[in-house]
Amino acid sequence: MSDQKQPTCALCGQEISEEESDFCLANSGRFNGQVFCSEHQKRFSACPAMRWQPGGRGSMH
């Protein structure tokens, strides 16, 4: 029996794969040190002005 918890997305709580977690941790500056599912990783772009916008991907709604 393993005591390790499956990592979960910081936004939706969905369990994520080790690959998704490793990608976020390897790019911790981009993801603010948090881990996200692949769907929510798409909310982050290379442009800091586009991050953390409501609706993701920089929408201004």
MARMARFI-114408 format. One record per residue: x, y, z of N, C-alpha, C, O, CB in turn; residue number from 1. Coordinates in steps of 0.1 Angstrom, whole numbers. Each point is the difference from the previous one (the first is absolute). Glycine has a CB too. Example, Ala and Ser with C-alpha at 12.3 -4.5 7.8 and 13.67 -1.06 7.14 Angstrom:
# MARMARFI-114408
+-------+-------+-------+-------+-------+-------+-------+-------+-------+-------+-------+-------+-------+-------+-------+------+
:   nc1 :   nc2 :   nc3 :  cac1 :  cac2 :  cac3 :   cc1 :   cc2 :   cc3 :   oc1 :   oc2 :   oc3 :  cbc1 :  cbc2 :  cbc3 : resi :
+-------+-------+-------+-------+-------+-------+-------+-------+-------+-------+-------+-------+-------+-------+-------+------+
:   132 :   -57 :    78 :    -9 :    12 :     0 :     9 :    12 :     0 :    10 :     0 :     7 :   -29 :   -12 :     5 :    1 :
:    15 :    23 :   -19 :     9 :    11 :     0 :    -8 :    11 :     8 :     5 :    11 :     1 :     7 :   -17 :   -23 :    2 :
+-------+-------+-------+-------+-------+-------+-------+-------+-------+-------+-------+-------+-------+-------+-------+------+
//
This chain:
# MARMARFI-114408
+-------+-------+-------+-------+-------+-------+-------+-------+-------+-------+-------+-------+-------+-------+-------+------+
:   nc1 :   nc2 :   nc3 :  cac1 :  cac2 :  cac3 :   cc1 :   cc2 :   cc3 :   oc1 :   oc2 :   oc3 :  cbc1 :  cbc2 :  cbc3 : resi :
+-------+-------+-------+-------+-------+-------+-------+-------+-------+-------+-------+-------+-------+-------+-------+------+
:     9 :   -12 :     0 :    -9 :    12 :     0 :     9 :    12 :     0 :     9 :     1 :     8 :   -28 :   -13 :     4 :    1 :
:    16 :    22 :   -21 :     8 :    12 :    -1 :    -6 :    11 :     8 :   -12 :     2 :     0 :    19 :    -9 :   -23 :    2 :
:     2 :    15 :    30 :    -5 :    11 :     7 :     0 :    13 :    -8 :    -4 :    11 :     5 :    12 :   -22 :    16 :    3 :
:    -3 :    10 :   -33 :     1 :    12 :    -9 :   -13 :     4 :    -5 :    -8 :    -9 :    -5 :    31 :     3 :    -1 :    4 :
:   -27 :    19 :     7 :   -12 :     5 :    -5 :     2 :     3 :   -15 :    10 :     6 :    -4 :   -17 :     3 :    27 :    5 :
:    -3 :   -12 :   -31 :     0 :     4 :   -14 :    -1 :    16 :     0 :    -8 :     5 :     6 :    -3 :   -27 :   -14 :    6 :
:    20 :    28 :     0 :    -1 :    15 :    -1 :   -13 :     4 :    -7 :    -5 :    -7 :    -8 :    30 :     9 :     7 :    7 :
:   -30 :    10 :     5 :   -12 :     5 :    -5 :     2 :    14 :    -6 :     9 :     7 :     5 :   -22 :   -21 :    11 :    8 :
:     4 :    18 :   -25 :     1 :    13 :    -6 :    -4 :    11 :    10 :   -10 :    -2 :     8 :     4 :    -8 :   -31 :    9 :
:    14 :    20 :    24 :    -3 :    11 :     9 :   -13 :     8 :    -3 :    -5 :     6 :     9 :    30 :    -4 :    -6 :   10 :
:   -30 :    -3 :   -15 :   -12 :     7 :    -3 :   -13 :    -9 :     1 :   -10 :     4 :     6 :    23 :    10 :   -21 :   11 :
:   -12 :   -26 :    10 :   -13 :    -8 :    -1 :     1 :   -12 :    10 :   -11 :    -6 :     2 :     8 :    13 :   -26 :   12 :
:    14 :   -11 :    29 :     1 :   -11 :    10 :     1 :   -13 :    -7 :     0 :   -11 :     7 :   -12 :    25 :     9 :   13 :
:    12 :   -15 :   -29 :     1 :   -13 :    -7 :    13 :    -6 :     2 :    10 :     7 :     0 :   -26 :     1 :   -18 :   14 :
:    17 :   -21 :    20 :    13 :    -7 :     1 :     7 :     2 :   -13 :    -6 :    -1 :   -11 :    -3 :   -16 :    27 :   15 :
:    22 :    19 :   -16 :     8 :     2 :   -12 :    11 :   -11 :     0 :     4 :    -6 :    10 :    -9 :    31 :   -10 :   16 :
:    10 :   -27 :   -12 :    11 :   -10 :    -2 :    13 :     6 :     5 :     2 :    12 :     3 :   -14 :   -21 :   -23 :   17 :
:    21 :     0 :    22 :    14 :     3 :     4 :     6 :     9 :   -10 :     8 :     9 :     3 :    -5 :   -30 :    10 :   18 :
:    -5 :    19 :   -26 :     5 :     8 :   -11 :    -5 :    14 :     1 :     8 :    10 :    -1 :    -6 :   -30 :   -13 :   19 :
:   -15 :    22 :    17 :    -6 :    13 :     1 :     7 :     8 :    12 :     3 :    11 :    -1 :   -25 :   -19 :    -9 :   20 :
:    23 :     1 :    21 :     6 :     5 :    12 :    14 :     4 :    -2 :     5 :    11 :     3 :   -20 :   -24 :    11 :   21 :
:    23 :     4 :   -20 :    14 :     3 :    -3 :     2 :    12 :    -9 :     9 :     8 :     2 :    -4 :   -33 :     1 :   22 :
:   -14 :    26 :   -13 :     1 :    11 :   -10 :    -2 :    13 :     8 :     8 :    10 :    -2 :   -17 :   -24 :   -17 :   23 :
:    -1 :    15 :    27 :    -3 :    12 :     8 :    12 :     3 :     9 :     4 :    12 :     1 :   -29 :   -16 :    -2 :   24 :
:    30 :    -6 :     8 :    11 :     3 :     9 :    13 :     4 :    -7 :     8 :     8 :     5 :   -18 :   -25 :    11 :   25 :
:    12 :    11 :   -28 :    12 :     4 :    -8 :    -2 :    14 :    -5 :    10 :     7 :    -4 :    -6 :   -30 :    -3 :   26 :
:   -16 :    28 :     6 :    -3 :    14 :    -5 :    -7 :     8 :    11 :   -10 :     7 :    -2 :     8 :   -15 :   -22 :   27 :
:     8 :     7 :    36 :    -7 :     6 :    12 :    -2 :    15 :    -1 :    -9 :     5 :     6 :    19 :   -24 :     7 :   28 :
:    -1 :    26 :   -20 :    -2 :    14 :    -2 :   -12 :     3 :    -8 :    -7 :    10 :     3 :    32 :    -7 :    -1 :   29 :
:   -28 :   -11 :   -12 :   -11 :     2 :    -8 :   -13 :    -3 :     7 :   -11 :     6 :    -2 :    25 :   -12 :   -18 :   30 :
:   -14 :    -4 :    29 :   -12 :    -5 :     7 :     0 :     5 :    15 :    -8 :    -6 :     8 :     8 :   -14 :   -24 :   31 :
:     8 :    29 :    19 :     0 :     6 :    14 :     2 :   -11 :    11 :    -5 :     1 :    11 :   -10 :    17 :   -19 :   32 :
:    23 :   -28 :     4 :     3 :   -11 :    10 :   -11 :   -10 :     2 :     1 :    -8 :    10 :    15 :    24 :     0 :   33 :
:   -27 :   -15 :   -17 :   -11 :    -9 :     2 :    -1 :   -10 :   -12 :     7 :     2 :   -10 :   -20 :    17 :    22 :   34 :
:     5 :   -29 :   -10 :    -2 :   -10 :   -10 :   -15 :     1 :    -5 :    -9 :     2 :     7 :    27 :   -17 :     3 :   35 :
:   -19 :    12 :   -24 :   -13 :     1 :    -6 :    -2 :   -11 :   -10 :    10 :    -6 :    -5 :    -9 :    31 :     8 :   36 :
:   -13 :   -29 :    -5 :    -4 :    -9 :   -11 :     4 :     6 :   -13 :     2 :    12 :    -1 :   -21 :   -23 :    15 :   37 :
:    20 :     2 :   -24 :     4 :     6 :   -14 :   -10 :    10 :    -5 :     4 :     9 :    -7 :     7 :   -31 :     2 :   38 :
:   -24 :    21 :     8 :    -9 :     9 :    -4 :     2 :    14 :     6 :     0 :    10 :    -7 :   -17 :   -28 :     4 :   39 :
:    20 :    18 :    16 :     3 :    13 :     6 :    14 :     6 :    -2 :     2 :    12 :     2 :   -19 :   -19 :    15 :   40 :
:    26 :    -2 :   -21 :    13 :     5 :    -4 :    -1 :    10 :   -12 :     8 :     9 :    -2 :     3 :   -31 :    10 :   41 :
:   -21 :    20 :   -16 :    -2 :     8 :   -12 :    -3 :    15 :     4 :     1 :     8 :    -9 :   -10 :   -29 :    -4 :   42 :
:     4 :    23 :    25 :    -3 :    14 :     4 :    13 :     8 :     2 :    -1 :    13 :     0 :   -19 :   -21 :    11 :   43 :
:    31 :     2 :   -11 :    13 :     7 :     2 :     7 :     2 :   -13 :     2 :   -10 :    -8 :     0 :     1 :    31 :   44 :
:     1 :    21 :   -26 :     8 :     3 :   -13 :    13 :     5 :     4 :     3 :     2 :    12 :   -24 :     3 :   -25 :   45 :
:    30 :    -2 :     4 :    13 :     5 :     2 :    -1 :    15 :     5 :    10 :     5 :     5 :     0 :   -21 :   -22 :   46 :
:   -21 :    22 :    14 :    -2 :    14 :     3 :    -6 :     2 :    14 :   -11 :    -4 :     2 :     8 :     9 :   -27 :   47 :
:    10 :     1 :    35 :    -5 :     1 :    13 :   -13 :     8 :     1 :    -8 :    -2 :     9 :    31 :     1 :    -1 :   48 :
:   -25 :    10 :   -17 :   -12 :     8 :     0 :   -13 :    -8 :    -3 :   -11 :     4 :     3 :    25 :    15 :   -11 :   49 :
:   -12 :   -31 :     1 :   -11 :    -9 :    -3 :    -3 :   -10 :    11 :   -10 :    -7 :    -1 :    17 :    10 :   -23 :   50 :
:     1 :    -4 :    34 :    -2 :   -10 :    10 :   -11 :     5 :    10 :    -2 :    12 :     2 :    26 :   -20 :    -4 :   51 :
:   -31 :    -2 :     7 :   -10 :     2 :    11 :   -11 :     9 :    -4 :    -6 :     7 :     9 :    24 :   -11 :     7 :   52 :
:   -21 :     5 :   -28 :   -11 :     8 :    -5 :   -13 :    -8 :     2 :     0 :   -12 :    -2 :    14 :    25 :   -14 :   53 :
:   -25 :    -7 :    19 :   -13 :    -7 :     1 :    -3 :    -7 :   -13 :     1 :     6 :   -11 :   -10 :    10 :    28 :   54 :
:     5 :   -29 :   -16 :    -3 :    -7 :   -12 :    12 :    -6 :    -6 :    -1 :    -7 :   -11 :   -18 :    21 :     7 :   55 :
:    31 :   -11 :     9 :    12 :    -6 :    -5 :     4 :     7 :   -14 :    -7 :     8 :    -5 :     2 :   -30 :    17 :   56 :
:    17 :    18 :   -16 :     5 :     5 :   -13 :    -2 :    15 :    -2 :     0 :     5 :   -12 :    -5 :   -27 :     3 :   57 :
:     4 :    30 :    19 :     1 :    14 :    -1 :   -14 :     7 :    -4 :     0 :    11 :    -3 :    23 :   -14 :    -3 :   58 :
:   -34 :    -4 :     7 :   -12 :     6 :    -3 :    -3 :    11 :    10 :     3 :    -1 :    11 :   -12 :   -20 :   -21 :   59 :
:     3 :    32 :     5 :    -3 :    11 :     8 :   -14 :     1 :     4 :    -5 :    11 :     4 :    23 :     1 :   -15 :   60 :
:   -26 :   -23 :    11 :   -14 :     1 :     4 :    -1 :     0 :    15 :   -12 :     1 :     5 :     6 :   -14 :   -26 :   61 :
+-------+-------+-------+-------+-------+-------+-------+-------+-------+-------+-------+-------+-------+-------+-------+------+
//
